[in-house]
Amino acid sequence: MILVKVGGSLQGAEEVLDELALFPNPLVLVHGGGPEIGAWLTRLGYETRFVGGLRATPPEQMEVVEMVLTALGKRLAHGLGQRGRKAVALSGRDAGLLWGRAVSGLGRVGEVVRVGVGLLLDLLDKGYTPLVAPIALDEEGPLNVNADTAAGAVAGALGWPAVFLTDVEGVLRDPSDPESRISRLSPAEVEALKREGVLQGGMIPKVEAALSALRAGAPWAAIARGRKGILEGVLSGRAGTRFS
């Protein structure tokens, strides 16, 4: 039993859908949608502003964000269904799945404060794979939640490992050498790598997402490149970087 977060850059990859569909054990999936959200906002004449890696979401843009994420979830669920894995596309609006609070200064951007896992467990018990869009609710309505953060919160609430599929092999000691993958890291070792300058740029938020899953209660988390055989590779330690 594992939770898998699928990055926006991988969602159209046939290889990734094949891998998820064939995994023999229960899965919960969380997906983002940054590239498509950005494209739709631009198409509709909105400007996009990022603060600390988060997309500022004024109330008038929230409807677009939710529309795109909902449509992506339906497409992913359909793709898995075509491959023989029964999947149901959800968002945090469904049955109190994700409750959140707004992040100050970012409009309708939120963080998860409570996960209602009952719906997920019911679906899993009936043989379905839940596929969660990172929309939470507060007293005023929907909130746009970073997908990595949402994945960590859901994994922690379930007590399941979290695997963050992305377009990199894991943490590399030398970014130019794919053979320099670091197979295991503790939070203390992560801090040491930051001080040494090994962790830089876009890898830092990926690692922080994995550590946030641990803090939320996940037994372990991993970053790995989405490709054929990756889930078995992560579970066996032959692929990705595991954090524990």
Residue pairs with C-beta under 8 A, 6 or more apart in sequence:
1 25
1 26
1 27
1 158
1 160
1 161
2 25
2 27
2 160
2 161
2 162
2 163
2 231
2 235
3 27
3 28
3 29
3 30
3 151
3 154
3 155
3 158
3 160
3 161
3 162
3 163
3 218
4 20
4 27
4 28
4 29
4 30
4 162
4 163
4 165
4 231
5 29
5 30
5 31
5 32
5 147
5 148
5 151
5 162
5 163
5 164
5 165
5 209
6 16
6 20
6 29
6 30
6 31
6 32
6 76
6 165
6 226
7 32
7 147
7 164
7 165
7 166
7 167
7 226
8 31
8 32
8 33
8 34
8 35
8 36
8 147
9 35
9 166
9 167
10 16
10 165
10 166
10 167
10 226
11 31
11 33
11 72
11 75
11 76
13 226
15 226
15 227
15 228
16 165
16 226
16 227
17 76
17 79
17 80
17 83
18 83
18 228
19 226
19 227
19 228
19 229
19 230
19 231
20 27
20 29
20 80
20 85
20 129
20 231
21 80
21 83
21 84
21 85
22 83
23 231
26 124
26 129
27 129
28 120
28 124
28 129
28 130
28 132
28 154
28 155
28 158
28 160
29 76
29 87
29 129
29 130
29 131
29 132
30 131
30 132
30 134
30 147
30 150
30 151
30 154
31 69
31 72
31 73
31 76
31 131
31 132
31 133
31 134
31 147
32 134
32 146
32 147
32 148
33 68
33 69
33 72
33 133
33 147
34 55
34 147
36 68
36 72
37 55
37 64
37 65
37 68
37 69
38 48
38 55
40 64
40 67
40 68
41 47
41 48
41 61
41 64
42 48
44 64
46 60
46 61
46 64
48 55
48 56
49 55
49 56
50 56
51 105
51 106
53 146
53 205
54 103
54 106
54 109
54 146
55 65
55 109
55 144
56 105
56 106
56 107
56 109
57 65
57 106
57 107
57 108
57 109
57 144
58 107
58 108
59 107
59 108
61 107
61 108
62 107
62 108
62 141
62 142
62 143
62 144
65 108
65 135
65 144
66 91
66 133
66 135
66 142
66 144
69 91
69 133
69 134
69 135
70 89
70 91
70 133
70 135
72 133
73 89
73 90
73 91
73 131
73 132
73 133
74 89
76 87
76 89
76 131
77 87
77 88
77 89
77 131
80 86
80 87
80 129
80 131
81 87
85 129
86 127
86 128
86 129
87 128
87 129
87 130
87 131
88 123
88 128
88 129
88 130
88 131
89 131
89 133
90 97
90 119
90 130
90 131
90 132
90 133
91 97
91 98
91 132
91 133
91 134
91 135
91 142
92 98
92 99
92 100
92 112
92 132
92 133
92 134
92 135
92 136
92 137
92 142
92 143
92 145
92 150
93 135
93 137
93 142
94 119
95 116
95 118
95 119
96 116
96 119
96 137
97 115
97 116
97 119
97 120
97 132
98 112
98 114
98 115
98 116
98 132
98 134
98 135
98 136
98 137
98 145
98 150
98 153
98 154
99 112
99 113
99 114
99 115
99 116
99 136
99 137
99 138
100 110
100 111
100 112
100 113
100 136
100 137
100 138
100 143
100 145
101 110
101 111
101 113
101 138
101 143
102 108
102 109
102 110
102 138
102 140
102 143
103 109
103 110
103 111
108 141
108 142
108 143
108 144
109 143
109 144
109 145
110 136
110 138
110 143
110 144
110 145
111 136
111 145
111 149
112 136
112 145
112 149
112 150
112 153
112 154
115 153
115 154
115 156
115 157
115 158
117 154
117 157
117 158
119 130
120 130
120 132
120 154
120 158
123 129
123 130
124 130
132 150
132 154
134 144
134 145
134 146
134 147
134 149
134 150
134 151
135 142
135 143
135 144
135 145
136 142
136 143
136 145
136 150
137 143
148 164
148 205
148 206
148 208
148 209
148 212
149 209
149 212
151 162
151 164
151 209
151 213
152 162
152 209
152 210
152 212
152 213
152 215
152 216
152 218
152 221
153 212
153 216
155 161
155 162
155 213
155 216
155 217
155 218
155 221
156 213
156 215
156 216
156 217
156 218
157 216
157 217
159 217
159 218
159 219
160 218
160 219
161 218
161 219
161 220
161 221
161 222
162 210
162 213
162 218
162 220
162 221
162 222
163 221
163 222
163 224
163 231
163 234
163 240
164 206
164 209
164 210
164 221
164 222
164 223
164 224
165 224
165 225
165 226
165 230
166 206
166 223
166 224
166 225
166 226
167 225
167 226
168 203
168 206
168 223
168 225
169 178
169 181
169 224
169 225
169 239
169 240
170 181
170 182
170 183
170 222
170 223
170 224
170 225
170 239
170 240
170 241
171 181
171 182
171 185
171 193
171 198
171 199
171 203
171 207
171 223
171 241
172 178
172 180
172 181
172 182
173 180
173 181
173 182
173 198
174 180
175 200
181 240
181 241
182 193
182 241
183 237
183 240
183 241
183 242
184 237
184 241
184 242
184 243
184 244
185 193
185 241
185 242
185 243
186 243
186 244
187 211
187 214
187 243
190 199
190 207
190 211
190 243
193 199
194 204
199 207
206 223
207 223
207 243
209 221
210 221
210 222
210 223
210 243
211 221
211 243
213 221
213 243
214 220
214 221
214 243
214 244
219 244
220 242
220 243
220 244
221 242
221 243
221 244
222 234
222 240
222 241
222 242
222 243
223 240
223 241
223 243
224 230
224 233
224 234
224 239
224 240
224 241
225 239
225 240
229 239
230 239
230 240
233 239
233 240
234 240
234 242
